[in-house]
Amino acid sequence: MTWVPKEFSVINQFIKEKISDPSIVKGQLYSYLKLFQHGLSYSLMSAKTKKTYNPFSSSLFNAKLKYFIASVVKRNQLPVADFKPIVVLDGQREVSEMGEPVSVVFGKIIPALGRSNLSWIDSAGKFAKKADVFFPPHLIARAPLDKTEIHQWKDLQSVYLSASLSKKFSGEEMQYIGAAFHVFFEAFRKYYRLLKNKGVKFLYFYPHYHQEGLIAACKTLGIQTIEAQHGIIAKQDIYYVYEDHWKPVLTNAFFPDRILVFGNYWKNILLSGNEFSPGQITVLGDFIHRRNNPCITAQPGKTILIATQKNMHGLYILYISKLSERLKKENPDWNIIAKLHPLEKKKDEYEAAFGSDNCVKIVFHEPTIDELLTNCSIQISSYSTTLFEGIGSNATGMVLLAEGPGIDYARDLVEQGIAIGITEDDNPVEKFYAQKIHPSFERKELYDEFRPKLLTTT
């Protein structure tokens, strides 16, 4: 069944109403707030694929028996590896450099830390020749539960049963919450067993949300976690900038020990919430690996760059189709390049929709966003860091004010002067000639100078 996307403000309000007393998410070991957020948001959006196995209404005996039988029937899948004191977990985003993949997020950080000083875990197989360990998400630990895992399982079940008995959640909502607990526990087990007794002191990764099991394993093992900013951070986020309502349950709620951000703009946004203190936020500067430094004096062409977002292919395909037909009639000398999100799973649907459209070109990993921003006059998105990256480039940023996920971000971008707001009925070419953006801050506030020496103190 197809998900029913919701605005982030709607999701946040729904969760807040459901958890009117935040103490319900606290266990003896941790605060499970983010797991409740996962379950309740999936329930609200009818994400049936996320309503999977839920063992927490059953007994500990059954859980122990299940894991014991699994360990007998199938051998352990986890790799056996030694690690250095610093570990980098990556695998999501890469760019080709001289025919070799380079990490977009850690391409500068790894050399700055010293490649020989760290171990690199590749979670997607994109850096097989460079990484030390390949550790895909589907791997699970096949072994009987040990004392630490039993302790963790019992804490989860205690919170789950208390939430169920509270009658604040429907039976279906509890199924989603239980499934989120199960995903967490499986991730906790595999990272706990992978990293246990290996002497790891620091782990760099991104993002912190949906990686609560990893963070719990690191906390159990005394490993400090450092998150690297990978995209936009906004006050409307579900997993950043937590308001005062959540303050009593943010301790031990699976946030990283520290976070690296691009500039003071992002730090100030984080400090408007309650999950990070100033000392936990390091303005490392623009650590994103960019293949080329775009020449911002180049003459841009009559091209509209549309930077899509994952899980929004329906909206974008419809919008691009309408815009293409309009340009052919009103601005035939203009064309469209649609740059797909790096984690887009519906690439084939875009290609099927526009394979024969001479006005539209679909690109995935290549060219890079920097190269595209150099050669385009307009860029359109709904909520993306590309709109921030476009400040100082040739491309005039426009944000699509379409109902659905991200509309909260979009309105905020317009208010800050980062982008021009447009609707599906507007002609962006007319807007381009009639209106210019005037951001209320300099690019340096967004992307400061990269300062690798700050990493030596971590």
DRENZALUM-984972 format. One record per residue (C-alpha): residue in three letters; x, y, z. Coordinates in Angstrom, 2 decimals, decimal comma, padded with zeros to 5 digits. Layout:
<pts>
[pt "Ala"; [X; Y; Z]]
...
</pts>
This chain:
<pts>
[pt "Met"; [000,00; 000,00; 000,00]]
[pt "Thr"; [001,21; 003,50; -000,86]]
[pt "Trp"; [002,26; 005,76; 001,96]]
[pt "Val"; [000,19; 008,87; 002,68]]
[pt "Pro"; [002,81; 011,65; 003,11]]
[pt "Lys"; [002,11; 014,33; 005,72]]
[pt "Glu"; [003,52; 017,76; 006,43]]
[pt "Phe"; [006,19; 017,69; 009,11]]
[pt "Ser"; [004,19; 020,11; 011,26]]
[pt "Val"; [001,22; 017,72; 011,12]]
[pt "Ile"; [003,42; 014,76; 012,11]]
[pt "Asn"; [005,02; 016,68; 014,97]]
[pt "Gln"; [001,67; 017,85; 016,32]]
[pt "Phe"; [000,19; 014,36; 016,08]]
[pt "Ile"; [003,09; 012,86; 018,04]]
[pt "Lys"; [002,94; 015,61; 020,65]]
[pt "Glu"; [-000,77; 015,01; 021,19]]
[pt "Lys"; [-000,25; 011,27; 021,45]]
[pt "Ile"; [002,62; 011,68; 023,93]]
[pt "Ser"; [001,13; 014,40; 026,10]]
[pt "Asp"; [003,13; 013,00; 029,04]]
[pt "Pro"; [006,65; 012,42; 027,65]]
[pt "Ser"; [007,68; 010,27; 030,64]]
[pt "Ile"; [005,89; 007,34; 028,99]]
[pt "Val"; [008,85; 006,89; 026,61]]
[pt "Lys"; [011,47; 006,55; 029,36]]
[pt "Gly"; [012,99; 003,25; 030,42]]
[pt "Gln"; [015,63; 002,40; 032,98]]
[pt "Leu"; [018,38; 002,45; 030,36]]
[pt "Tyr"; [017,29; 004,98; 027,76]]
[pt "Ser"; [014,60; 007,35; 026,57]]
[pt "Tyr"; [012,92; 005,72; 023,56]]
[pt "Leu"; [011,35; 008,94; 022,27]]
[pt "Lys"; [012,72; 008,58; 018,74]]
[pt "Leu"; [011,41; 005,01; 018,46]]
[pt "Phe"; [007,94; 006,24; 019,40]]
[pt "Gln"; [008,35; 008,97; 016,78]]
[pt "His"; [009,17; 006,35; 014,14]]
[pt "Gly"; [006,21; 004,15; 015,00]]
[pt "Leu"; [003,65; 006,92; 015,32]]
[pt "Ser"; [004,73; 008,74; 012,14]]
[pt "Tyr"; [004,55; 005,48; 010,15]]
[pt "Ser"; [001,11; 004,81; 011,61]]
[pt "Leu"; [-000,08; 008,30; 010,67]]
[pt "Met"; [001,18; 007,86; 007,10]]
[pt "Ser"; [-000,21; 004,30; 006,79]]
[pt "Ala"; [003,25; 002,96; 006,00]]
[pt "Lys"; [002,18; -000,69; 006,03]]
[pt "Thr"; [005,64; -001,94; 005,05]]
[pt "Lys"; [006,92; -000,60; 008,39]]
[pt "Lys"; [004,39; -002,58; 010,43]]
[pt "Thr"; [006,56; -005,66; 010,68]]
[pt "Tyr"; [007,50; -008,10; 013,43]]
[pt "Asn"; [006,65; -007,11; 017,02]]
[pt "Pro"; [007,94; -009,51; 019,71]]
[pt "Phe"; [007,40; -007,30; 022,76]]
[pt "Ser"; [003,90; -008,46; 023,62]]
[pt "Ser"; [005,35; -011,94; 024,07]]
[pt "Ser"; [007,63; -013,26; 026,83]]
[pt "Leu"; [011,38; -013,01; 027,31]]
[pt "Phe"; [011,48; -016,81; 027,27]]
[pt "Asn"; [010,06; -016,85; 023,75]]
[pt "Ala"; [012,56; -014,23; 022,64]]
[pt "Lys"; [015,50; -016,19; 024,08]]
[pt "Leu"; [014,21; -019,38; 022,44]]
[pt "Lys"; [013,81; -017,64; 019,07]]
[pt "Tyr"; [017,35; -016,29; 019,04]]
[pt "Phe"; [018,78; -019,60; 020,24]]
[pt "Ile"; [017,03; -021,56; 017,48]]
[pt "Ala"; [018,12; -019,00; 014,88]]
[pt "Ser"; [021,73; -019,37; 016,01]]
[pt "Val"; [021,52; -023,16; 015,55]]
[pt "Val"; [019,71; -023,15; 012,22]]
[pt "Lys"; [021,87; -020,49; 010,54]]
[pt "Arg"; [025,40; -019,38; 011,23]]
[pt "Asn"; [026,29; -015,84; 012,26]]
[pt "Gln"; [026,31; -013,39; 009,33]]
[pt "Leu"; [028,43; -010,68; 010,91]]
[pt "Pro"; [031,95; -010,07; 009,60]]
[pt "Val"; [034,89; -010,65; 011,92]]
[pt "Ala"; [037,09; -007,57; 011,88]]
[pt "Asp"; [039,62; -005,64; 013,92]]
[pt "Phe"; [039,16; -001,90; 014,25]]
[pt "Lys"; [041,31; 001,10; 014,97]]
[pt "Pro"; [040,29; 003,60; 017,68]]
[pt "Ile"; [038,52; 005,78; 015,08]]
[pt "Val"; [035,77; 004,27; 012,91]]
[pt "Val"; [033,93; 005,95; 010,04]]
[pt "Leu"; [030,59; 004,45; 009,00]]
[pt "Asp"; [029,62; 005,54; 005,50]]
[pt "Gly"; [028,21; 004,27; 002,25]]
[pt "Gln"; [025,27; 006,43; 001,18]]
[pt "Arg"; [026,63; 009,19; -001,06]]
[pt "Glu"; [029,56; 009,19; -003,46]]
[pt "Val"; [030,90; 011,13; -006,41]]
[pt "Ser"; [033,24; 009,83; -009,09]]
[pt "Glu"; [036,75; 011,29; -009,06]]
[pt "Met"; [039,13; 010,02; -011,78]]
[pt "Gly"; [036,95; 006,94; -012,11]]
[pt "Glu"; [037,04; 006,18; -008,37]]
[pt "Pro"; [034,19; 006,73; -005,88]]
[pt "Val"; [034,80; 009,42; -003,27]]
[pt "Ser"; [032,60; 009,90; -000,21]]
[pt "Val"; [030,61; 013,14; -000,45]]
[pt "Val"; [030,27; 013,53; 003,33]]
[pt "Phe"; [033,58; 012,07; 004,50]]
[pt "Gly"; [035,79; 012,76; 001,46]]
[pt "Lys"; [037,60; 015,57; 003,31]]
[pt "Ile"; [037,19; 014,28; 006,85]]
[pt "Ile"; [038,86; 010,89; 006,31]]
[pt "Pro"; [042,14; 012,38; 004,98]]
[pt "Ala"; [042,06; 015,02; 007,72]]
[pt "Leu"; [041,77; 012,34; 010,41]]
[pt "Gly"; [044,45; 010,30; 008,64]]
[pt "Arg"; [043,42; 007,26; 006,63]]
[pt "Ser"; [045,92; 005,05; 008,46]]
[pt "Asn"; [044,47; 006,15; 011,81]]
[pt "Leu"; [040,96; 004,88; 011,20]]
[pt "Ser"; [038,81; 001,98; 010,05]]
[pt "Trp"; [036,21; 002,56; 007,38]]
[pt "Ile"; [032,95; 000,59; 007,41]]
[pt "Asp"; [031,09; 000,66; 004,09]]
[pt "Ser"; [027,36; 000,11; 004,59]]
[pt "Ala"; [026,36; 000,00; 000,91]]
[pt "Gly"; [029,23; -001,50; -001,06]]
[pt "Lys"; [030,04; 001,76; -002,84]]
[pt "Phe"; [033,59; 002,02; -001,51]]
[pt "Ala"; [034,60; -001,66; -001,66]]
[pt "Lys"; [038,15; -000,93; -002,81]]
[pt "Lys"; [038,77; 001,73; -000,17]]
[pt "Ala"; [036,83; 000,63; 002,91]]
[pt "Asp"; [038,05; -001,92; 005,43]]
[pt "Val"; [034,75; -003,68; 006,15]]
[pt "Phe"; [031,56; -004,17; 004,13]]
[pt "Phe"; [028,60; -004,18; 006,52]]
[pt "Pro"; [025,25; -003,94; 004,68]]
[pt "Pro"; [022,08; -003,08; 006,62]]
[pt "His"; [020,40; -006,46; 006,09]]
[pt "Leu"; [022,98; -008,38; 008,15]]
[pt "Ile"; [021,76; -009,63; 011,52]]
[pt "Ala"; [023,44; -011,20; 014,54]]
[pt "Arg"; [022,67; -014,91; 014,78]]
[pt "Ala"; [023,61; -015,86; 018,32]]
[pt "Pro"; [021,86; -016,53; 021,63]]
[pt "Leu"; [021,10; -013,44; 023,69]]
[pt "Asp"; [023,83; -012,51; 026,17]]
[pt "Lys"; [023,28; -010,71; 029,48]]
[pt "Thr"; [023,65; -007,22; 028,00]]
[pt "Glu"; [021,17; -007,96; 025,22]]
[pt "Ile"; [018,68; -009,50; 027,66]]
[pt "His"; [018,95; -006,38; 029,83]]
[pt "Gln"; [018,24; -004,21; 026,79]]
[pt "Trp"; [015,35; -006,41; 025,64]]
[pt "Lys"; [013,71; -006,31; 029,08]]
[pt "Asp"; [013,93; -002,50; 029,19]]
[pt "Leu"; [012,28; -002,24; 025,79]]
[pt "Gln"; [009,50; -004,61; 026,78]]
[pt "Ser"; [008,86; -002,75; 030,04]]
[pt "Val"; [008,36; 000,53; 028,17]]
[pt "Tyr"; [006,29; -001,17; 025,47]]
[pt "Leu"; [003,92; -002,82; 027,95]]
[pt "Ser"; [003,52; 000,39; 029,97]]
[pt "Ala"; [002,64; 002,29; 026,81]]
[pt "Ser"; [000,15; -000,40; 025,82]]
[pt "Leu"; [-001,52; -000,41; 029,24]]
[pt "Ser"; [-001,78; 003,39; 029,21]]
[pt "Lys"; [-004,50; 003,14; 026,50]]
[pt "Lys"; [-003,07; 006,28; 024,88]]
[pt "Phe"; [-002,29; 004,40; 021,68]]
[pt "Ser"; [-004,47; 002,29; 019,42]]
[pt "Gly"; [-003,71; -001,37; 018,81]]
[pt "Glu"; [-002,38; -000,55; 015,34]]
[pt "Glu"; [-000,19; 002,25; 016,70]]
[pt "Met"; [001,27; -000,17; 019,23]]
[pt "Gln"; [002,06; -002,58; 016,39]]
[pt "Tyr"; [004,04; 000,16; 014,62]]
[pt "Ile"; [005,79; 001,13; 017,87]]
[pt "Gly"; [006,64; -002,50; 018,61]]
[pt "Ala"; [008,02; -002,93; 015,09]]
[pt "Ala"; [010,21; 000,16; 015,59]]
[pt "Phe"; [011,44; -001,34; 018,86]]
[pt "His"; [012,29; -004,57; 017,05]]
[pt "Val"; [014,26; -002,79; 014,30]]
[pt "Phe"; [016,15; -000,94; 017,02]]
[pt "Phe"; [016,96; -004,12; 018,93]]
[pt "Glu"; [018,25; -005,98; 015,86]]
[pt "Ala"; [020,50; -003,03; 014,97]]
[pt "Phe"; [021,70; -002,77; 018,56]]
[pt "Arg"; [022,65; -006,46; 018,59]]
[pt "Lys"; [024,62; -006,41; 015,36]]
[pt "Tyr"; [026,61; -003,25; 016,13]]
[pt "Tyr"; [027,16; -004,31; 019,73]]
[pt "Arg"; [028,64; -007,61; 018,55]]
[pt "Leu"; [030,58; -006,05; 015,68]]
[pt "Leu"; [032,31; -003,42; 017,86]]
[pt "Lys"; [032,55; -005,19; 021,23]]
[pt "Asn"; [036,06; -005,55; 022,67]]
[pt "Lys"; [037,65; -003,89; 019,62]]
[pt "Gly"; [039,11; -000,79; 021,30]]
[pt "Val"; [037,01; 001,68; 019,32]]
[pt "Lys"; [036,87; 005,13; 020,91]]
[pt "Phe"; [035,17; 007,34; 018,29]]
[pt "Leu"; [032,61; 006,60; 015,58]]
[pt "Tyr"; [031,79; 009,09; 012,82]]
[pt "Phe"; [028,49; 008,58; 011,00]]
[pt "Tyr"; [025,30; 010,19; 009,68]]
[pt "Pro"; [022,44; 010,71; 010,24]]
[pt "His"; [021,52; 010,11; 013,89]]
[pt "Tyr"; [017,85; 009,32; 013,19]]
[pt "His"; [016,96; 005,74; 012,27]]
[pt "Gln"; [020,35; 004,70; 013,69]]
[pt "Glu"; [019,30; 004,50; 017,34]]
[pt "Gly"; [020,47; 000,89; 017,59]]
[pt "Leu"; [023,96; 001,92; 016,51]]
[pt "Ile"; [024,05; 004,76; 019,05]]
[pt "Ala"; [022,80; 002,45; 021,83]]
[pt "Ala"; [025,53; -000,07; 021,02]]
[pt "Cys"; [028,14; 002,68; 021,14]]
[pt "Lys"; [026,82; 003,97; 024,47]]
[pt "Thr"; [026,91; 000,45; 025,90]]
[pt "Leu"; [030,52; 000,05; 024,74]]
[pt "Gly"; [031,70; 003,54; 025,77]]
[pt "Ile"; [032,26; 004,71; 022,19]]
[pt "Gln"; [031,76; 008,42; 021,47]]
[pt "Thr"; [029,55; 009,13; 018,45]]
[pt "Ile"; [030,07; 012,09; 016,13]]
[pt "Glu"; [027,43; 012,92; 013,53]]
[pt "Ala"; [028,37; 014,72; 010,32]]
[pt "Gln"; [025,74; 017,06; 008,90]]
[pt "His"; [024,58; 015,63; 005,61]]
[pt "Gly"; [021,81; 017,98; 004,53]]
[pt "Ile"; [019,33; 020,59; 005,59]]
[pt "Ile"; [018,62; 021,18; 009,30]]
[pt "Ala"; [015,48; 023,18; 009,99]]
[pt "Lys"; [013,28; 024,14; 012,90]]
[pt "Gln"; [010,47; 022,16; 011,30]]
[pt "Asp"; [012,43; 018,89; 011,44]]
[pt "Ile"; [011,05; 015,80; 013,13]]
[pt "Tyr"; [014,43; 014,68; 014,50]]
[pt "Tyr"; [016,18; 018,01; 015,14]]
[pt "Val"; [015,25; 021,11; 017,18]]
[pt "Tyr"; [013,14; 019,48; 019,88]]
[pt "Glu"; [010,86; 021,93; 021,70]]
[pt "Asp"; [010,52; 022,34; 025,48]]
[pt "His"; [007,73; 019,75; 025,67]]
[pt "Trp"; [010,35; 017,02; 025,10]]
[pt "Lys"; [013,04; 018,43; 027,39]]
[pt "Pro"; [012,45; 015,92; 030,27]]
[pt "Val"; [013,12; 012,92; 027,98]]
[pt "Leu"; [016,00; 014,09; 025,77]]
[pt "Thr"; [018,76; 012,72; 028,01]]
[pt "Asn"; [019,87; 009,28; 026,75]]
[pt "Ala"; [017,47; 009,61; 023,83]]
[pt "Phe"; [019,96; 008,36; 021,19]]
[pt "Phe"; [021,47; 011,63; 020,03]]
[pt "Pro"; [025,15; 011,72; 019,08]]
[pt "Asp"; [027,71; 012,95; 021,58]]
[pt "Arg"; [028,73; 015,63; 019,08]]
[pt "Ile"; [027,69; 016,94; 015,70]]
[pt "Leu"; [029,76; 018,57; 012,93]]
[pt "Val"; [028,01; 021,34; 010,96]]
[pt "Phe"; [028,88; 023,44; 007,92]]
[pt "Gly"; [028,45; 026,90; 009,42]]
[pt "Asn"; [027,11; 029,04; 012,25]]
[pt "Tyr"; [023,69; 029,24; 010,57]]
[pt "Trp"; [023,14; 025,54; 011,23]]
[pt "Lys"; [024,59; 025,72; 014,73]]
[pt "Asn"; [022,17; 028,49; 015,67]]
[pt "Ile"; [019,24; 026,46; 014,38]]
[pt "Leu"; [020,28; 023,49; 016,51]]
[pt "Leu"; [020,67; 025,70; 019,57]]
[pt "Ser"; [017,06; 026,82; 019,21]]
[pt "Gly"; [016,16; 023,26; 020,25]]
[pt "Asn"; [017,00; 021,28; 023,37]]
[pt "Glu"; [018,92; 018,21; 022,22]]
[pt "Phe"; [022,38; 019,80; 021,82]]
[pt "Ser"; [024,43; 022,15; 024,00]]
[pt "Pro"; [026,89; 024,63; 022,43]]
[pt "Gly"; [029,85; 022,45; 023,37]]
[pt "Gln"; [028,45; 019,53; 021,41]]
[pt "Ile"; [028,31; 021,42; 018,10]]
[pt "Thr"; [031,48; 021,95; 016,05]]
[pt "Val"; [031,41; 024,34; 013,09]]
[pt "Leu"; [033,82; 022,35; 010,97]]
[pt "Gly"; [033,10; 024,34; 007,83]]
[pt "Asp"; [032,31; 023,09; 004,34]]
[pt "Phe"; [033,55; 019,51; 004,64]]
[pt "Ile"; [031,43; 018,29; 001,70]]
[pt "His"; [033,65; 016,87; -001,04]]
[pt "Arg"; [033,06; 018,83; -004,22]]
[pt "Arg"; [034,64; 017,48; -007,38]]
[pt "Asn"; [035,13; 020,88; -008,96]]
[pt "Asn"; [035,05; 024,40; -007,60]]
[pt "Pro"; [032,34; 025,86; -009,83]]
[pt "Cys"; [033,24; 029,01; -011,71]]
[pt "Ile"; [030,50; 031,40; -010,61]]
[pt "Thr"; [031,45; 033,91; -013,31]]
[pt "Ala"; [030,52; 031,51; -016,11]]
[pt "Gln"; [027,53; 032,52; -018,22]]
[pt "Pro"; [024,61; 030,30; -017,20]]
[pt "Gly"; [022,33; 028,83; -019,84]]
[pt "Lys"; [018,56; 028,93; -020,14]]
[pt "Thr"; [018,20; 025,83; -018,05]]
[pt "Ile"; [015,96; 025,09; -015,08]]
[pt "Leu"; [017,50; 022,68; -012,58]]
[pt "Ile"; [014,96; 020,73; -010,54]]
[pt "Ala"; [016,49; 019,01; -007,49]]
[pt "Thr"; [014,08; 016,29; -006,44]]
[pt "Gln"; [013,50; 014,73; -003,02]]
[pt "Lys"; [013,17; 011,01; -002,32]]
[pt "Asn"; [009,69; 009,56; -001,77]]
[pt "Met"; [008,16; 012,44; -003,73]]
[pt "His"; [008,42; 011,09; -007,27]]
[pt "Gly"; [004,68; 011,42; -007,91]]
[pt "Leu"; [004,67; 015,14; -007,16]]
[pt "Tyr"; [007,83; 015,86; -009,14]]
[pt "Ile"; [006,92; 013,79; -012,20]]
[pt "Leu"; [003,57; 015,59; -012,42]]
[pt "Tyr"; [005,17; 019,01; -011,93]]
[pt "Ile"; [007,97; 018,43; -014,45]]
[pt "Ser"; [005,45; 017,17; -017,02]]
[pt "Lys"; [003,33; 020,34; -016,66]]
[pt "Leu"; [006,36; 022,61; -016,72]]
[pt "Ser"; [007,79; 020,92; -019,80]]
[pt "Glu"; [004,59; 021,44; -021,76]]
[pt "Arg"; [004,45; 025,07; -020,65]]
[pt "Leu"; [008,03; 025,81; -021,66]]
[pt "Lys"; [007,48; 024,31; -025,11]]
[pt "Lys"; [004,64; 026,78; -025,65]]
[pt "Glu"; [005,83; 029,91; -023,84]]
[pt "Asn"; [009,64; 029,61; -023,52]]
[pt "Pro"; [010,84; 027,13; -026,17]]
[pt "Asp"; [014,47; 028,20; -025,77]]
[pt "Trp"; [014,49; 026,93; -022,15]]
[pt "Asn"; [014,99; 023,35; -020,98]]
[pt "Ile"; [014,86; 021,29; -017,77]]
[pt "Ile"; [017,44; 019,16; -016,00]]
[pt "Ala"; [016,00; 017,00; -013,20]]
[pt "Lys"; [018,68; 016,02; -010,70]]
[pt "Leu"; [017,42; 013,03; -008,72]]
[pt "His"; [018,04; 012,64; -005,00]]
[pt "Pro"; [021,07; 010,37; -004,31]]
[pt "Leu"; [018,80; 007,86; -002,54]]
[pt "Glu"; [015,96; 007,98; -005,08]]
[pt "Lys"; [014,45; 004,50; -005,59]]
[pt "Lys"; [012,11; 005,42; -008,46]]
[pt "Lys"; [014,69; 006,39; -011,07]]
[pt "Asp"; [013,02; 004,11; -013,62]]
[pt "Glu"; [009,72; 005,97; -013,26]]
[pt "Tyr"; [011,40; 009,29; -014,03]]
[pt "Glu"; [013,13; 007,79; -017,05]]
[pt "Ala"; [009,91; 006,21; -018,29]]
[pt "Ala"; [008,06; 009,51; -017,96]]
[pt "Phe"; [010,64; 011,68; -019,74]]
[pt "Gly"; [012,68; 009,31; -021,91]]
[pt "Ser"; [011,21; 010,77; -025,11]]
[pt "Asp"; [010,83; 014,37; -023,89]]
[pt "Asn"; [013,44; 016,54; -025,60]]
[pt "Cys"; [012,83; 019,33; -023,10]]
[pt "Val"; [013,75; 017,23; -020,05]]
[pt "Lys"; [017,00; 015,52; -019,12]]
[pt "Ile"; [017,14; 013,17; -016,12]]
[pt "Val"; [020,47; 012,91; -014,27]]
[pt "Phe"; [021,33; 010,87; -011,19]]
[pt "His"; [024,84; 010,97; -009,74]]
[pt "Glu"; [026,48; 012,80; -012,64]]
[pt "Pro"; [026,98; 015,72; -013,13]]
[pt "Thr"; [027,40; 016,94; -009,56]]
[pt "Ile"; [025,09; 019,54; -008,10]]
[pt "Asp"; [027,93; 022,11; -008,08]]
[pt "Glu"; [028,50; 021,68; -011,79]]
[pt "Leu"; [024,80; 021,97; -012,52]]
[pt "Leu"; [024,40; 025,10; -010,41]]
[pt "Thr"; [027,15; 026,73; -012,47]]
[pt "Asn"; [025,36; 026,20; -015,75]]
[pt "Cys"; [021,72; 026,73; -014,79]]
[pt "Ser"; [019,88; 030,01; -014,37]]
[pt "Ile"; [017,08; 028,66; -012,16]]
[pt "Gln"; [016,97; 025,88; -009,61]]
[pt "Ile"; [013,73; 024,56; -008,14]]
[pt "Ser"; [013,22; 022,24; -005,18]]
[pt "Ser"; [010,80; 021,75; -002,31]]
[pt "Tyr"; [013,27; 021,43; 000,56]]
[pt "Ser"; [016,92; 020,71; -000,09]]
[pt "Thr"; [020,40; 021,92; 000,81]]
[pt "Thr"; [020,86; 022,64; -002,90]]
[pt "Leu"; [018,87; 025,84; -002,35]]
[pt "Phe"; [021,44; 026,89; 000,25]]
[pt "Glu"; [024,35; 025,75; -001,90]]
[pt "Gly"; [023,00; 027,87; -004,71]]
[pt "Ile"; [023,58; 031,07; -002,75]]
[pt "Gly"; [026,53; 032,73; -004,46]]
[pt "Ser"; [026,13; 030,67; -007,64]]
[pt "Asn"; [024,52; 031,61; -010,93]]
[pt "Ala"; [021,26; 029,82; -010,19]]
[pt "Thr"; [018,30; 031,73; -008,74]]
[pt "Gly"; [016,64; 029,51; -006,15]]
[pt "Met"; [012,92; 028,83; -006,26]]
[pt "Val"; [010,97; 026,66; -003,86]]
[pt "Leu"; [007,87; 024,76; -004,92]]
[pt "Leu"; [004,99; 025,57; -002,58]]
[pt "Ala"; [003,10; 022,32; -003,08]]
[pt "Glu"; [001,07; 020,70; -000,33]]
[pt "Gly"; [002,75; 017,67; 001,18]]
[pt "Pro"; [005,95; 016,83; 003,05]]
[pt "Gly"; [008,34; 019,76; 003,12]]
[pt "Ile"; [005,82; 022,57; 002,72]]
[pt "Asp"; [006,86; 023,80; 006,20]]
[pt "Tyr"; [010,48; 024,01; 005,05]]
[pt "Ala"; [009,46; 025,70; 001,82]]
[pt "Arg"; [007,59; 028,53; 003,50]]
[pt "Asp"; [010,52; 029,12; 005,84]]
[pt "Leu"; [012,98; 029,33; 002,92]]
[pt "Val"; [010,85; 032,04; 001,32]]
[pt "Glu"; [010,61; 034,00; 004,57]]
[pt "Gln"; [014,40; 033,93; 004,96]]
[pt "Gly"; [014,95; 035,23; 001,44]]
[pt "Ile"; [016,75; 032,05; 000,40]]
[pt "Ala"; [014,36; 031,24; -002,44]]
[pt "Ile"; [011,45; 032,65; -004,41]]
[pt "Gly"; [008,19; 030,88; -003,70]]
[pt "Ile"; [006,36; 029,46; -006,71]]
[pt "Thr"; [003,25; 027,37; -007,19]]
[pt "Glu"; [002,56; 024,70; -009,80]]
[pt "Asp"; [000,69; 027,32; -011,85]]
[pt "Asp"; [003,54; 029,86; -011,93]]
[pt "Asn"; [005,93; 030,21; -014,84]]
[pt "Pro"; [009,41; 030,15; -013,20]]
[pt "Val"; [010,96; 031,89; -016,20]]
[pt "Glu"; [008,68; 034,90; -015,69]]
[pt "Lys"; [009,52; 034,88; -011,96]]
[pt "Phe"; [013,22; 034,74; -012,83]]
[pt "Tyr"; [013,08; 037,89; -014,91]]
[pt "Ala"; [010,77; 039,73; -012,52]]
[pt "Gln"; [012,19; 038,92; -009,08]]
[pt "Lys"; [015,57; 038,31; -007,43]]
[pt "Ile"; [016,38; 036,75; -004,07]]
[pt "His"; [018,10; 038,65; -001,29]]
[pt "Pro"; [019,25; 036,30; 001,47]]
[pt "Ser"; [019,59; 037,88; 004,91]]
[pt "Phe"; [023,03; 036,32; 005,44]]
[pt "Glu"; [026,28; 035,58; 003,64]]
[pt "Arg"; [027,25; 032,20; 002,23]]
[pt "Lys"; [030,03; 031,98; 004,85]]
[pt "Glu"; [027,38; 031,62; 007,56]]
[pt "Leu"; [026,09; 028,55; 005,74]]
[pt "Tyr"; [029,36; 027,05; 004,53]]
[pt "Asp"; [032,33; 028,31; 006,48]]
[pt "Glu"; [035,94; 027,62; 005,60]]
[pt "Phe"; [036,87; 023,98; 006,25]]
[pt "Arg"; [038,94; 023,75; 009,43]]
[pt "Pro"; [040,34; 020,22; 009,69]]
[pt "Lys"; [042,39; 021,05; 012,80]]
[pt "Leu"; [039,14; 021,05; 014,78]]
[pt "Leu"; [038,95; 017,30; 014,20]]
[pt "Thr"; [042,14; 016,73; 016,18]]
[pt "Thr"; [040,33; 017,72; 019,38]]
[pt "Thr"; [037,59; 015,12; 018,91]]
</pts>
